[in-house]
């Protein structure tokens, strides 16, 4: 089955010349097979070919009906945030280390990609989060996250006291180094390293994971992904806190600010090779069952 993809965008890992060979091979393959190709302008210098059509990462989605991200999960996350509003799918080629989101290794090119461009793929939709900083009843900043929104203590030796409400119902007040609010996609990222559970990607849920809580009974909690999460602070003096969305920093947070976090209405579309198995990915990436043979 031939797909309807006509124009394909390429996004490469920033400032990494080691991707040049893979990018050049990918670009050459796509052009030779009749696709229109645009390359994110930060990656053009890595492609050994004349007259490469370039555009900014932010506008790539305007011109393409499919985007391929070449790098690790960080490159994939940046590509996902850049194109999500355009409702076009994303394919990941893994040049990183762990790579939960990027399916295809360079030595599998162009075979697996050729099959996918012929229509032999599975598509899934992954939810994103949208975080808003509210100050004096005004939204002063907002950002999206594929993996997680994290609140950290910042430039202070003291813990911060975080008050959490779910759909305007009080959940708890906790003293800790911070709090992670993670999507199922992000449950294998920062949340996992902080002791959170792994969520199946299609699960309609979010997980809240405290960072080094003062009270050890403060444990991760899983909630429905339709909920709105409100974070505020209970302090007697001004604090320094930092909010990050997939490690993108938002402006410094004041003690009087509120942070509202909710599932973004637009999901990201991800294409995988046929036969992709989430449990096999977990076994491979986390070295589970290494001595078991079925």
DAVENMO-V158596 format. One record per pair of residues at least 24 apart in sequence whose C-alpha atoms are under 10 Angstrom apart, sorted by the first residue. I is the first residue (numbers start at 1). GAP is how many residues later the second one is. D is the distance in whole Angstrom. If there is no record, write none. Layout:
# DAVENMO-V158596
I,GAP,D ; I,GAP,D
This chain:
# DAVENMO-V158596
1,114,10 ; 1,115,10 ; 1,116,9 ; 1,117,6 ; 1,118,5 ; 1,119,7 ; 2,113,10 ; 2,114,9 ; 2,115,7 ; 2,116,5 ; 2,117,6 ; 2,118,9 ; 3,113,8 ; 3,114,6 ; 3,115,6 ; 3,116,5 ; 3,117,9 ; 4,61,8 ; 4,62,10 ; 4,113,9 ; 4,114,9 ; 4,115,9 ; 5,30,8 ; 5,31,9 ; 5,59,8 ; 5,60,6 ; 5,61,7 ; 5,62,10 ; 5,112,7 ; 5,113,9 ; 5,114,10 ; 6,28,8 ; 6,29,6 ; 6,30,6 ; 6,31,9 ; 6,58,8 ; 6,59,7 ; 6,60,8 ; 6,111,10 ; 7,27,9 ; 7,28,6 ; 7,29,4 ; 7,30,6 ; 7,31,8 ; 7,56,7 ; 7,57,5 ; 7,58,6 ; 7,59,7 ; 7,60,9 ; 8,27,7 ; 8,28,6 ; 8,29,5 ; 8,30,6 ; 8,31,9 ; 8,52,9 ; 8,53,9 ; 8,55,8 ; 8,56,5 ; 8,57,6 ; 8,58,5 ; 8,59,6 ; 8,60,7 ; 8,82,10 ; 9,26,10 ; 9,27,8 ; 9,28,6 ; 9,29,5 ; 9,30,6 ; 9,31,7 ; 9,44,10 ; 9,45,9 ; 9,46,9 ; 9,48,9 ; 9,51,7 ; 9,52,8 ; 9,54,8 ; 9,55,6 ; 9,56,8 ; 9,57,6 ; 9,58,4 ; 9,59,6 ; 9,60,8 ; 9,81,9 ; 10,27,7 ; 10,28,6 ; 10,29,5 ; 10,30,6 ; 10,31,10 ; 10,33,8 ; 10,34,9 ; 10,44,9 ; 10,47,9 ; 10,50,9 ; 10,54,10 ; 10,56,9 ; 10,57,6 ; 10,58,5 ; 10,59,6 ; 10,60,7 ; 10,69,9 ; 10,80,10 ; 10,81,10 ; 11,27,9 ; 11,28,6 ; 11,29,5 ; 11,30,9 ; 11,31,8 ; 11,32,7 ; 11,33,9 ; 11,45,10 ; 11,46,8 ; 11,49,9 ; 11,56,7 ; 11,57,6 ; 11,58,5 ; 11,59,6 ; 11,60,8 ; 11,64,8 ; 11,65,9 ; 11,67,9 ; 11,68,7 ; 11,81,10 ; 12,27,8 ; 12,28,7 ; 12,29,10 ; 12,30,8 ; 12,31,6 ; 12,32,9 ; 12,34,9 ; 12,56,9 ; 12,57,6 ; 12,58,5 ; 12,59,6 ; 12,60,9 ; 12,63,7 ; 12,64,9 ; 12,67,9 ; 12,81,9 ; 12,83,10 ; 13,29,9 ; 13,30,8 ; 13,56,8 ; 13,57,6 ; 13,58,5 ; 13,59,7 ; 13,60,10 ; 13,61,8 ; 13,62,6 ; 13,63,9 ; 13,65,10 ; 13,66,10 ; 13,82,9 ; 13,83,9 ; 14,28,7 ; 14,29,7 ; 14,56,10 ; 14,57,9 ; 14,60,10 ; 14,61,8 ; 15,27,8 ; 15,28,8 ; 15,31,9 ; 16,27,9 ; 16,30,9 ; 16,55,9 ; 17,26,9 ; 17,28,9 ; 17,29,6 ; 17,30,10 ; 18,28,9 ; 18,53,10 ; 18,77,9 ; 19,24,9 ; 19,27,7 ; 19,28,9 ; 19,51,8 ; 19,52,8 ; 19,76,8 ; 19,87,10 ; 20,24,9 ; 20,25,8 ; 20,26,5 ; 20,27,6 ; 20,28,8 ; 21,25,8 ; 21,26,8 ; 21,27,8 ; 21,85,10 ; 22,24,9 ; 22,25,9 ; 22,48,8 ; 22,49,10 ; 22,71,9 ; 22,73,9 ; 22,83,10 ; 22,84,7 ; 22,85,9 ; 22,87,9 ; 23,24,6 ; 23,25,9 ; 23,46,10 ; 23,47,7 ; 23,48,10 ; 23,83,10 ; 24,24,6 ; 24,25,7 ; 25,81,10 ; 25,84,9 ; 25,85,9 ; 26,42,9 ; 26,44,9 ; 26,80,9 ; 26,83,8 ; 26,84,8 ; 26,87,9 ; 27,25,9 ; 29,80,9 ; 29,81,8 ; 29,85,9 ; 30,80,9 ; 30,83,10 ; 30,84,9 ; 30,87,10 ; 33,81,10 ; 36,27,10 ; 36,28,9 ; 37,26,9 ; 37,27,8 ; 37,29,10 ; 37,30,10 ; 38,25,8 ; 38,26,8 ; 38,29,9 ; 39,28,9 ; 39,29,10 ; 40,39,10 ; 43,27,10 ; 56,26,10 ; 57,24,10 ; 57,25,7 ; 57,26,8 ; 58,24,5 ; 58,25,7 ; 59,24,8 ; 59,27,10 ; 60,26,9 ; 61,24,8 ; 61,25,6 ; 61,26,8 ; 61,27,7 ; 61,28,10 ; 62,24,7 ; 62,26,10 ; 64,24,8 ; 64,25,10 ; 65,24,7 ; 65,25,9 ; 66,24,6 ; 66,25,8 ; 66,51,10 ; 66,203,10 ; 66,204,10 ; 66,205,10 ; 67,24,6 ; 67,25,9 ; 67,203,10 ; 68,24,6 ; 68,25,7 ; 68,34,10 ; 68,45,10 ; 68,203,10 ; 69,24,6 ; 69,25,8 ; 69,26,10 ; 69,33,8 ; 70,24,6 ; 70,25,7 ; 70,26,9 ; 70,32,8 ; 70,34,9 ; 70,35,10 ; 70,36,9 ; 71,24,5 ; 71,25,6 ; 71,26,9 ; 71,28,9 ; 71,31,8 ; 71,34,10 ; 72,24,4 ; 72,25,7 ; 72,26,8 ; 72,27,6 ; 72,28,9 ; 72,29,8 ; 72,30,7 ; 72,31,10 ; 73,24,9 ; 73,25,8 ; 73,26,5 ; 73,27,7 ; 73,28,6 ; 73,29,6 ; 73,116,10 ; 74,25,9 ; 74,27,9 ; 74,28,10 ; 74,172,9 ; 74,173,9 ; 75,27,9 ; 76,25,7 ; 76,26,7 ; 76,70,10 ; 77,24,9 ; 77,68,8 ; 77,69,6 ; 77,70,8 ; 77,169,8 ; 78,67,9 ; 78,68,9 ; 78,168,9 ; 78,170,10 ; 80,46,10 ; 80,48,9 ; 80,64,10 ; 80,65,9 ; 80,66,7 ; 80,187,9 ; 80,188,6 ; 80,189,9 ; 80,190,9 ; 81,47,9 ; 81,62,9 ; 81,63,7 ; 81,64,7 ; 81,65,7 ; 81,165,10 ; 81,187,8 ; 82,62,10 ; 83,185,8 ; 83,186,10 ; 84,44,9 ; 84,60,10 ; 84,182,7 ; 84,183,7 ; 84,184,5 ; 84,185,8 ; 85,180,10 ; 85,181,7 ; 85,182,9 ; 85,183,8 ; 86,180,9 ; 86,182,9 ; 87,179,8 ; 87,180,8 ; 87,181,7 ; 87,182,7 ; 88,180,8 ; 88,181,7 ; 88,182,9 ; 89,34,8 ; 89,35,9 ; 89,36,9 ; 89,179,7 ; 89,180,5 ; 89,181,5 ; 89,182,6 ; 90,33,9 ; 90,178,8 ; 90,179,6 ; 90,180,5 ; 90,181,6 ; 90,182,9 ; 91,25,9 ; 91,32,10 ; 91,178,9 ; 91,179,6 ; 91,180,5 ; 91,181,7 ; 91,182,9 ; 92,178,8 ; 92,179,8 ; 92,180,8 ; 97,188,9 ; 98,91,10 ; 98,183,10 ; 98,186,9 ; 98,187,6 ; 98,188,9 ; 99,182,9 ; 99,186,8 ; 100,85,9 ; 100,86,10 ; 100,88,8 ; 100,89,9 ; 100,178,9 ; 100,181,7 ; 100,182,8 ; 100,184,10 ; 100,185,7 ; 101,84,8 ; 101,85,10 ; 101,87,10 ; 101,169,9 ; 101,171,9 ; 101,180,10 ; 102,168,10 ; 102,169,10 ; 102,170,9 ; 103,168,9 ; 103,169,7 ; 103,170,7 ; 103,173,8 ; 103,178,9 ; 104,168,9 ; 104,169,8 ; 112,160,10 ; 112,161,7 ; 112,162,9 ; 113,159,10 ; 113,160,8 ; 115,158,8 ; 115,159,9 ; 116,155,8 ; 116,156,8 ; 116,157,6 ; 116,158,8 ; 117,156,10 ; 119,154,10 ; 119,155,10 ; 120,151,10 ; 120,152,9 ; 120,153,7 ; 120,154,6 ; 120,155,10 ; 121,149,10 ; 121,150,6 ; 121,151,6 ; 121,152,5 ; 121,153,5 ; 121,154,8 ; 121,155,9 ; 122,148,8 ; 122,149,6 ; 122,150,5 ; 122,151,6 ; 122,152,6 ; 122,153,8 ; 122,154,8 ; 123,146,7 ; 123,147,6 ; 123,148,5 ; 123,149,6 ; 123,150,9 ; 123,151,9 ; 124,77,9 ; 124,78,8 ; 124,143,9 ; 124,144,8 ; 124,145,6 ; 124,146,5 ; 124,147,7 ; 124,148,8 ; 125,76,9 ; 125,77,8 ; 125,141,9 ; 125,142,6 ; 125,143,6 ; 125,144,5 ; 125,145,6 ; 125,146,9 ; 126,57,9 ; 126,58,8 ; 126,59,7 ; 126,75,7 ; 126,76,7 ; 126,77,10 ; 126,78,10 ; 126,140,9 ; 126,141,5 ; 126,142,5 ; 126,143,7 ; 126,144,7 ; 127,56,7 ; 127,57,8 ; 127,58,8 ; 127,74,9 ; 127,75,9 ; 127,76,10 ; 127,77,9 ; 127,78,10 ; 127,79,10 ; 127,98,9 ; 127,136,7 ; 127,137,7 ; 127,138,8 ; 127,139,7 ; 127,140,5 ; 127,141,7 ; 127,142,9 ; 128,54,9 ; 128,55,7 ; 128,56,9 ; 128,57,9 ; 128,58,10 ; 128,134,9 ; 128,135,6 ; 128,136,5 ; 128,137,8 ; 128,138,7 ; 128,139,6 ; 128,140,7 ; 129,52,9 ; 129,53,8 ; 129,54,7 ; 129,77,10 ; 129,96,9 ; 129,116,9 ; 129,132,7 ; 129,133,6 ; 129,134,4 ; 129,135,5 ; 129,136,9 ; 129,137,10 ; 129,138,9 ; 130,115,9 ; 130,130,8 ; 130,131,6 ; 130,132,6 ; 130,133,6 ; 130,134,5 ; 130,135,9 ; 131,98,9 ; 131,99,10 ; 131,112,9 ; 131,113,9 ; 131,114,8 ; 131,119,9 ; 131,128,7 ; 131,129,6 ; 131,130,4 ; 131,131,7 ; 131,132,9 ; 131,133,9 ; 132,98,10 ; 132,118,9 ; 132,126,8 ; 132,127,6 ; 132,128,5 ; 132,129,6 ; 132,130,9 ; 133,98,10 ; 133,110,9 ; 133,117,9 ; 133,118,9 ; 133,119,10 ; 133,120,8 ; 133,121,10 ; 133,124,7 ; 133,125,6 ; 133,126,5 ; 133,127,7 ; 133,128,9 ; 134,98,10 ; 134,119,10 ; 134,120,10 ; 134,122,9 ; 134,123,6 ; 134,124,5 ; 134,125,6 ; 134,126,7 ; 135,118,9 ; 135,119,8 ; 135,120,10 ; 135,121,7 ; 135,122,5 ; 135,123,7 ; 135,124,9 ; 136,120,8 ; 136,121,8 ; 136,122,9 ; 137,120,9 ; 137,121,9 ; 138,119,10 ; 139,118,10 ; 139,119,10 ; 139,120,9 ; 139,121,10 ; 140,111,9 ; 140,117,10 ; 141,109,7 ; 141,110,8 ; 141,118,10 ; 142,103,10 ; 142,108,8 ; 142,109,10 ; 142,117,10 ; 142,118,9 ; 142,119,10 ; 143,101,9 ; 143,102,7 ; 143,103,10 ; 143,105,9 ; 143,106,9 ; 143,107,8 ; 143,118,10 ; 144,100,10 ; 144,101,6 ; 144,102,8 ; 144,104,9 ; 144,117,10 ; 144,118,10 ; 144,119,9 ; 144,120,8 ; 145,37,9 ; 145,38,9 ; 145,41,9 ; 145,99,9 ; 145,100,5 ; 145,101,6 ; 145,102,9 ; 145,103,9 ; 145,118,9 ; 145,119,9 ; 146,36,9 ; 146,37,7 ; 146,38,9 ; 146,39,7 ; 146,40,7 ; 146,99,8 ; 146,100,7 ; 146,117,10 ; 146,118,10 ; 146,121,9 ; 146,122,8 ; 147,33,10 ; 147,34,9 ; 147,35,6 ; 147,36,6 ; 147,37,8 ; 147,38,6 ; 147,39,4 ; 147,40,7 ; 147,41,9 ; 147,42,7 ; 147,43,8 ; 147,44,9 ; 147,98,8 ; 147,99,6 ; 147,100,9 ; 148,32,7 ; 148,33,5 ; 148,34,4 ; 148,35,6 ; 148,36,9 ; 148,37,9 ; 148,38,6 ; 148,39,8 ; 148,41,9 ; 148,42,8 ; 148,43,8 ; 148,58,9 ; 148,59,9 ; 148,60,10 ; 148,96,8 ; 148,97,6 ; 148,98,6 ; 148,99,9 ; 149,30,8 ; 149,31,6 ; 149,32,5 ; 149,33,6 ; 149,34,9 ; 149,37,9 ; 149,41,10 ; 149,42,10 ; 149,59,10 ; 149,94,7 ; 149,95,6 ; 149,96,5 ; 149,97,7 ; 149,98,8 ; 149,99,9 ; 149,100,10 ; 149,112,8 ; 150,28,7 ; 150,29,6 ; 150,30,4 ; 150,31,6 ; 150,32,8 ; 150,40,9 ; 150,41,9 ; 150,58,10 ; 150,59,9 ; 150,60,10 ; 150,61,9 ; 150,92,8 ; 150,93,6 ; 150,94,5 ; 150,95,7 ; 150,96,8 ; 150,97,8 ; 150,98,10 ; 150,99,10 ; 151,26,8 ; 151,27,5 ; 151,28,5 ; 151,29,6 ; 151,30,9 ; 151,59,10 ; 151,60,9 ; 151,80,9 ; 151,90,7 ; 151,91,6 ; 151,92,5 ; 151,93,7 ; 151,94,9 ; 151,102,9 ; 151,108,9 ; 152,24,9 ; 152,25,6 ; 152,26,4 ; 152,27,7 ; 152,28,9 ; 152,59,8 ; 152,88,9 ; 152,89,6 ; 152,90,5 ; 152,91,6 ; 152,92,8 ; 153,24,5 ; 153,25,6 ; 153,26,9 ; 153,58,10 ; 153,86,8 ; 153,87,6 ; 153,88,5 ; 153,89,6 ; 153,90,9 ; 154,24,9 ; 154,85,8 ; 154,86,5 ; 154,87,5 ; 154,88,6 ; 154,89,9 ; 154,98,9 ; 154,99,10 ; 155,84,9 ; 155,85,6 ; 155,86,8 ; 155,87,9 ; 156,83,8 ; 156,84,7 ; 156,85,9 ; 158,81,9 ; 158,82,10 ; 159,53,9 ; 159,54,9 ; 159,55,8 ; 159,80,9 ; 160,53,10 ; 160,54,10 ; 160,73,7 ; 160,74,8 ; 160,75,8 ; 160,79,8 ; 160,80,9 ; 160,81,8 ; 160,95,10 ; 161,52,10 ; 161,53,10 ; 161,71,9 ; 161,72,6 ; 161,73,5 ; 161,74,6 ; 161,78,10 ; 162,48,10 ; 162,69,7 ; 162,70,6 ; 162,71,5 ; 162,72,6 ; 162,73,9 ; 163,67,8 ; 163,68,6 ; 163,69,5 ; 163,70,6 ; 163,71,7 ; 163,95,10 ; 164,44,10 ; 164,65,7 ; 164,66,6 ; 164,67,5 ; 164,68,7 ; 164,69,9 ; 164,95,10 ; 165,62,10 ; 165,63,8 ; 165,64,6 ; 165,65,5 ; 165,66,7 ; 165,67,9 ; 165,95,10 ; 166,57,9 ; 166,58,10 ; 166,61,6 ; 166,62,6 ; 166,63,5 ; 166,64,6 ; 166,65,9 ; 166,95,10 ; 167,59,9 ; 167,60,6 ; 167,61,5 ; 167,62,6 ; 167,63,8 ; 167,95,10 ; 168,59,9 ; 168,60,8 ; 168,61,8 ; 168,62,7 ; 169,59,10 ; 169,60,9 ; 169,61,9 ; 170,60,9 ; 171,58,10 ; 171,59,10 ; 172,46,9 ; 173,45,10 ; 173,58,10 ; 173,59,9 ; 173,60,9 ; 173,61,8 ; 174,36,8 ; 174,39,7 ; 174,40,7 ; 174,41,8 ; 174,44,7 ; 174,59,10 ; 174,60,9 ; 175,35,9 ; 175,36,9 ; 175,37,9 ; 175,38,6 ; 175,39,6 ; 175,40,8 ; 175,43,9 ; 175,58,10 ; 175,59,9 ; 176,34,7 ; 176,35,6 ; 176,36,6 ; 176,37,4 ; 176,38,5 ; 176,39,8 ; 176,42,9 ; 177,33,8 ; 177,34,5 ; 177,35,6 ; 177,36,7 ; 177,37,9 ; 177,64,10 ; 178,31,9 ; 178,32,6 ; 178,33,5 ; 178,34,7 ; 178,35,8 ; 178,63,9 ; 178,64,9 ; 178,65,9 ; 179,29,7 ; 179,30,6 ; 179,31,4 ; 179,32,5 ; 179,33,9 ; 179,34,9 ; 179,41,10 ; 179,52,9 ; 179,64,10 ; 180,27,8 ; 180,28,6 ; 180,29,5 ; 180,30,6 ; 180,31,7 ; 180,40,9 ; 180,63,10 ; 180,64,10 ; 180,65,10 ; 181,25,7 ; 181,26,6 ; 181,27,5 ; 181,28,7 ; 181,29,9 ; 181,39,10 ; 181,40,10 ; 181,41,10 ; 181,48,9 ; 181,64,10 ; 181,80,8 ; 181,81,10 ; 182,24,6 ; 182,25,5 ; 182,26,6 ; 182,27,8 ; 182,40,9 ; 182,64,10 ; 183,24,7 ; 183,25,9 ; 183,42,8 ; 183,80,9 ; 184,41,10 ; 186,60,9 ; 188,94,9 ; 188,98,10 ; 189,57,10 ; 190,56,9 ; 190,57,10 ; 191,29,9 ; 194,26,9 ; 195,24,9 ; 195,25,8 ; 196,24,6 ; 196,25,9 ; 196,26,9 ; 197,24,9 ; 197,25,9 ; 198,84,10 ; 200,78,8 ; 200,79,9 ; 201,77,8 ; 205,58,10 ; 206,56,10 ; 206,57,9 ; 225,37,8 ; 225,38,6 ; 225,39,10 ; 226,36,7 ; 226,37,7 ; 226,38,10 ; 227,34,9 ; 227,35,7 ; 227,36,8 ; 228,32,7 ; 228,33,6 ; 228,34,5 ; 228,35,8 ; 229,30,8 ; 229,31,6 ; 229,32,5 ; 229,33,6 ; 229,34,10 ; 230,28,7 ; 230,29,6 ; 230,30,5 ; 230,31,6 ; 230,32,9 ; 231,26,9 ; 231,27,6 ; 231,28,5 ; 231,29,6 ; 231,30,8 ; 232,24,7 ; 232,25,7 ; 232,26,5 ; 232,27,7 ; 232,28,9 ; 233,24,8 ; 233,25,8 ; 233,26,10
